[in-house]
């Protein structure tokens, strides 16, 4: 049963020593508060980076041509390698484990300038990408209206375009439906068939949302690129290591373009799976550091509670002696000391949890109130798993109880005669 008298006695003891109790609780409070805040901000950073990479399929890779750095087959170094549609067909046929090979071209990237786009009296400068329909599997988009490119668009070289959300805002009036409207790209007219937005955040999302997708075959005819392409986007099959596919693709392209096998400068590449693994490893290390710092801080707070309880026992030596002399059992004395340390730890830990969650909520609310363009690009709303938080406080309370065991055993060992002689 709940011993009300004992709890009143514990509360009276803490109230008589307010400053000491507050300073002791401060260490526990700060440990829980810091752990909750660090976990929340760590989650926000991790989620922000994950959202920043949401526009890439995890088993995708990108390959683009550069200049050779080594002579080979009688060719001097410094050659610029040029990729073609035949290279894409060779990669698709010659490398196992590939699901999609998407040859690509673009205006507004690399050596070409951005395309001036006109609609009525409105103009803008945007990136124009020549793509195949399967690029949506590699770089997912969220369609807001209409549709994406399809195989018929490429087969018939249709002059259709899918525009990003930011491009729509610049070229069309608010509330105006862009589907079916025509826009001018360097003297050629294209019909808008879809509007999309990027699932990513930050600068990459802004770049994606100002992109216009046109069929690759139409791009080649309108802008005169012929068989030449700027880069390949490649999607590996499920269960296939993208690093192995990447190595095979680079080796095949090297043979086709007379590149020395040891030349690492002739082609550039980006492997989404490898980069995501690096990011995951980084955040595993960050979480480990967060837990280490938080736990060490909590242990320091618990040790502080134990030391203070030793001082309390010493101050109450005469009282403990009197209680033992009139028949108090060792169990009752131990229970009182342990309950006092547990109460102090539980209250301080609960306050630390409450203040930590409040800070995270305030930061999250502030971030939510910011306009989309002003929100941090690589940081999401900080949150903490409440189950983990409550479990941490529960473990802390257990350690708080253990912190009172040593002072309690010291109190039990006090001789009533010696206690009554104490000043």
C-alpha positions in Angstrom: 0.0 0.0 0.0 1.0 3.6 -0.5 2.7 5.0 2.6 1.4 8.6 2.6 3.4 9.5 5.7 6.7 8.4 4.1 6.1 10.4 1.0 5.2 13.4 3.1 8.4 13.0 5.0 10.4 12.7 1.7 8.7 15.8 0.4 9.4 17.7 3.6 13.1 16.7 3.4 13.4 18.0 -0.2 11.5 21.2 0.7 13.8 21.9 3.6 16.8 21.7 1.3 15.4 23.3 -1.8 18.7 24.6 -3.3 20.5 21.3 -2.8 17.6 19.3 -4.2 17.4 21.7 -7.2 21.1 21.5 -7.9 21.0 17.7 -7.6 18.0 17.4 -9.9 19.6 19.8 -12.4 22.2 17.2 -13.5 19.5 14.6 -14.2 17.2 17.2 -15.9 20.0 18.4 -18.1 21.0 14.8 -19.1 17.5 13.9 -20.2 16.9 17.2 -21.8 20.1 17.0 -23.9 19.4 13.4 -24.9 15.9 14.2 -26.1 17.0 17.3 -28.0 20.0 15.6 -29.6 17.9 12.7 -30.7 15.3 15.0 -32.1 17.8 17.1 -34.1 19.6 14.0 -35.2 16.3 12.6 -36.6 15.6 16.0 -38.3 19.0 16.0 -40.0 18.7 12.4 -41.0 15.2 12.8 -42.4 16.2 16.0 -44.2 19.1 14.3 -46.0 16.9 11.3 -46.8 14.3 13.6 -48.3 17.0 15.4 -50.2 17.9 12.1 -51.9 14.2 11.1 -52.5 14.5 12.0 -56.2 16.9 9.1 -56.8 16.0 5.4 -57.0 18.3 3.6 -54.5 19.6 1.2 -57.2 20.2 3.9 -59.8 23.5 5.3 -61.2 24.5 8.0 -63.6 27.4 8.0 -66.1 28.6 11.0 -68.1 31.6 11.5 -70.4 34.7 13.5 -69.5 38.3 13.9 -70.9 40.8 11.1 -71.0 43.9 11.4 -68.9 46.0 8.6 -70.4 47.1 7.7 -74.0 45.6 4.5 -75.4 45.5 2.7 -78.8 47.5 5.5 -80.4 45.2 8.2 -79.1 46.5 11.1 -77.1 45.2 12.0 -73.7 42.8 14.9 -73.3 40.2 13.6 -75.7 36.6 14.4 -74.8 34.5 11.2 -74.9 31.1 11.5 -76.6 28.3 9.1 -75.8 25.7 8.1 -78.4 22.5 6.2 -78.6 24.5 3.2 -79.9 26.4 3.2 -76.6 23.1 3.0 -74.7 22.0 0.1 -76.8 25.4 -1.6 -76.2 25.1 -1.1 -72.5 21.6 -2.5 -72.4 22.6 -5.6 -74.3 26.0 -6.2 -72.9 25.7 -5.6 -69.2 23.7 -8.1 -67.0 21.5 -6.9 -64.2 20.2 -3.7 -65.9 16.5 -2.9 -65.9 16.6 0.5 -67.6 19.2 2.5 -69.6 18.0 6.0 -70.2 20.1 8.2 -72.6 19.6 11.8 -71.8 20.3 15.3 -73.2 19.7 18.7 -71.6 19.8 22.4 -72.1 20.7 24.4 -69.1 23.4 22.0 -67.9 27.0 21.3 -68.8 28.2 23.2 -71.9 24.8 24.4 -73.1 22.9 27.5 -71.9 19.4 27.4 -70.4 16.5 27.5 -72.9 14.4 30.7 -73.1 10.8 29.6 -72.8 8.0 31.8 -73.9 4.2 31.7 -73.4 2.2 34.7 -74.4 3.8 37.7 -72.8 5.6 35.7 -70.1 9.1 34.3 -70.5 11.5 32.4 -68.4 14.9 30.6 -68.6 14.6 26.9 -67.7 16.5 23.6 -68.0 15.1 21.5 -70.8 15.7 17.8 -70.6 15.3 15.2 -73.4 14.2 12.0 -71.7 12.7 8.6 -72.4 9.5 7.6 -70.6 11.3 5.2 -68.2 13.3 8.1 -66.6 10.3 8.3 -64.2 11.4 5.0 -62.7 14.9 6.4 -62.0 14.0 9.9 -60.9 10.5 9.7 -59.4 8.3 12.7 -59.7 4.9 13.7 -58.2 2.4 14.5 -61.0 0.1 17.4 -60.0 -1.8 17.4 -63.3 -1.9 15.6 -66.6 0.6 12.8 -67.4 4.2 12.0 -67.9 6.0 11.1 -71.2 5.1 7.8 -72.8 6.6 5.5 -75.5 4.3 6.9 -78.2 5.6 10.4 -77.5 9.1 9.1 -78.4 8.1 6.9 -81.3 6.1 9.6 -83.0 8.5 12.5 -82.0 5.6 14.4 -80.5 6.2 18.0 -79.5 4.9 17.6 -75.9 6.4 18.8 -72.7 6.0 18.0 -69.0 6.8 21.1 -66.9 7.9 21.5 -63.3 5.8 23.3 -60.7 8.1 26.3 -60.5 8.0 26.7 -64.3 4.2 26.6 -64.2 4.1 29.3 -61.7 6.3 31.6 -63.9 4.5 30.9 -67.2 0.9 30.6 -66.2 -1.5 32.7 -64.1 -2.6 31.4 -60.7 -5.4 29.0 -61.1 -4.9 28.7 -64.9 -4.9 25.1 -66.2 -1.7 24.6 -68.3 -2.7 21.2 -69.8 -3.2 21.6 -73.5 -1.5 25.0 -73.6 1.4 25.7 -76.0 4.8 27.1 -75.0 7.7 28.1 -77.2 11.2 26.6 -76.8 13.7 28.3 -79.0 11.3 28.9 -81.8 9.5 25.5 -81.5 6.1 25.1 -80.0 5.3 22.3 -77.5 2.0 21.3 -75.9 2.0 20.9 -72.1 0.7 17.5 -71.2 1.7 17.3 -67.5 2.8 19.3 -64.4 5.0 17.7 -61.8 6.9 18.6 -58.6 10.0 17.0 -57.1 9.8 14.9 -54.0 13.2 16.2 -53.0 14.0 19.2 -50.9 16.5 22.1 -51.1 18.5 23.2 -54.1 18.0 19.9 -56.0 14.3 20.2 -55.7 14.4 23.8 -57.0 16.5 22.7 -60.0 14.1 19.8 -60.7 11.0 22.0 -60.4 12.3 24.4 -63.0 12.9 21.6 -65.5 10.9 20.8 -68.7 10.8 17.2 -69.9 10.5 16.6 -73.7 10.8 13.3 -75.6 14.4 12.5 -76.4 13.7 11.9 -80.0 11.9 15.2 -80.3 14.8 16.9 -78.5 17.3 15.5 -81.0 15.2 16.7 -84.0 14.5 20.2 -82.7 17.9 21.0 -81.2 20.0 19.1 -83.7 21.9 16.7 -81.4 21.4 13.7 -83.7 22.7 10.5 -82.1 24.8 12.2 -79.4 23.6 12.1 -75.8 24.9 13.9 -72.7 24.7 11.1 -70.1 23.1 7.9 -69.1 20.8 7.2 -66.2 20.8 3.5 -65.3 18.5 1.5 -63.1 19.7 -1.9 -61.9 17.4 -4.9 -61.4 16.1 -5.7 -57.9 18.7 -7.7 -55.9 21.6 -6.8 -58.2 24.5 -4.9 -56.7 24.6 -1.5 -58.4 28.4 -1.2 -57.8 29.0 -4.3 -59.9 26.7 -2.9 -62.7 28.5 0.4 -62.5 31.9 -1.2 -63.0 30.7 -3.3 -65.9 29.2 -0.3 -67.6 32.3 1.8 -67.3 34.5 -1.1 -68.6 32.2 -1.6 -71.6 32.2 2.1 -72.5 35.9 2.3 -72.0 36.4 -0.5 -74.6 34.0 1.1 -77.0 35.8 4.5 -76.8 39.4 3.3 -76.6 39.9 4.4 -73.1 42.8 3.0 -71.1 41.5 0.5 -68.5 43.3 2.4 -65.7 42.0 5.8 -66.8 39.6 7.0 -64.1 39.1 10.4 -65.6 37.4 9.5 -68.9 34.0 9.0 -67.3 32.2 10.4 -64.3 29.7 8.4 -62.4 27.3 8.7 -59.4 26.0 5.6 -57.6 22.9 6.4 -55.5 23.2 3.2 -53.5 26.8 3.8 -52.6 26.0 7.4 -51.6 23.0 6.3 -49.5 25.1 3.7 -47.7 27.6 6.4 -46.9 24.9 8.7 -45.5 23.4 5.8 -43.5 26.8 4.9 -42.0 27.3 8.6 -41.2 24.0 8.8 -39.3 24.6 5.5 -37.5 27.8 7.1 -36.2 26.0 10.3 -35.3 23.4 8.4 -33.4 26.0 6.4 -31.5 27.7 9.7 -30.5 24.4 11.1 -29.4 23.6 8.1 -27.2 27.1 8.1 -25.8 27.0 11.7 -24.8 23.4 11.5 -23.5 24.1 8.3 -21.4 27.3 9.7 -20.0 25.5 12.9 -19.0 22.7 10.8 -17.3 25.2 8.7 -15.5 26.9 11.9 -14.2 23.5 13.1 -12.9 22.8 9.7 -11.2 26.2 9.8 -9.5 25.3 13.3 -8.3 22.1 11.9 -6.8 24.0 9.1 -5.0 26.5 11.5 -3.6 23.9 13.9 -2.3 22.0 11.0 -0.7 25.2 10.0 1.2 25.3 13.6 2.5 21.7 13.4 3.5 22.3 10.1 5.4 25.2 11.7 7.2 23.1 14.7 8.2 20.3 12.5 9.5 22.5 10.1 11.4 20.9 11.0 14.8 17.4 10.6 13.3 18.2 7.2 11.8 19.7 6.1 15.1 16.5 7.1 17.0 14.3 5.3 14.5 16.4 2.1 14.8 16.3 2.4 18.6 12.5 2.5 18.6 12.2 -0.5 16.4 12.5 0.6 12.8 13.5 -2.3 10.5 16.4 -2.1 8.1 14.0 -2.6 5.2 12.0 0.5 6.2 15.1 2.6 6.4 16.4 1.4 3.0 13.0 2.0 1.5 12.9 5.6 2.6 16.3 6.4 1.3 15.7 4.6 -2.1 12.3 6.2 -2.5 13.8 9.7 -1.9 16.5 9.2 -4.6 13.9 7.6 -6.9 11.5 10.5 -6.4 14.2 13.1 -7.1 15.4 11.3 -10.2 11.8 10.7 -11.6 10.8 14.3 -11.1 14.0 15.7 -12.7 13.8 13.2 -15.6 10.2 13.9 -16.2 10.8 17.6 -16.4 13.8 17.1 -18.7 11.6 15.0 -21.0 8.8 17.6 -21.0 11.1 20.5 -21.7 13.0 18.6 -24.4 9.8 17.6 -26.2 8.5 21.2 -25.9 11.7 22.6 -27.5 11.5 20.2 -30.4 7.8 21.1 -30.9 8.6 24.8 -30.9 11.4 24.3 -33.5 9.1 22.1 -35.6 6.2 24.6 -35.5 8.6 27.4 -36.5 9.9 25.4 -39.4 6.3 24.6 -40.5 5.5 28.3 -40.6 8.3 29.1 -43.0 7.4 29.4 -46.7 8.6 26.4 -48.9 11.5 28.4 -50.3 12.8 29.4 -46.9 12.8 26.1 -45.2 16.2 24.4 -44.5 17.2 22.3 -47.5 18.9 19.5 -45.5 17.0 19.6 -42.2 13.5 18.3 -41.5 11.2 18.7 -38.6 13.0 17.5 -35.4 11.1 14.6 -33.7 11.8 11.9 -31.2 10.2 8.5 -30.8 8.2 9.0 -27.6 8.6 5.2 -26.8 12.4 5.6 -26.7 12.1 8.8 -24.7 9.8 7.2 -22.1 12.0 4.1 -22.0 15.1 6.3 -21.3 13.3 8.0 -18.5 12.2 4.6 -17.1 15.8 3.3 -17.1 16.9 6.6 -15.5 14.4 6.0 -12.7 15.7 2.5 -12.1 19.3 3.9 -11.9 18.0 6.5 -9.6 16.7 3.8 -7.3 20.0 2.0 -7.5 21.7 5.3 -6.7 20.0 5.3 -3.3 21.1 1.7 -2.5 24.6 2.6 -1.4 23.5 5.5 0.9 20.7 3.2 2.2 23.1 0.4 3.1 25.3 3.0 4.9 22.3 4.1 6.9 21.4 0.6 7.9 24.9 0.0 9.2 24.7 2.9 11.6 24.8 1.8 15.2 22.0 3.4 17.3 24.4 4.2 20.2 26.9 5.9 17.9 24.1 7.7 16.1 22.7 9.1 19.3 26.2 10.5 20.2 26.4 12.2 16.8 26.2 16.0 16.6 
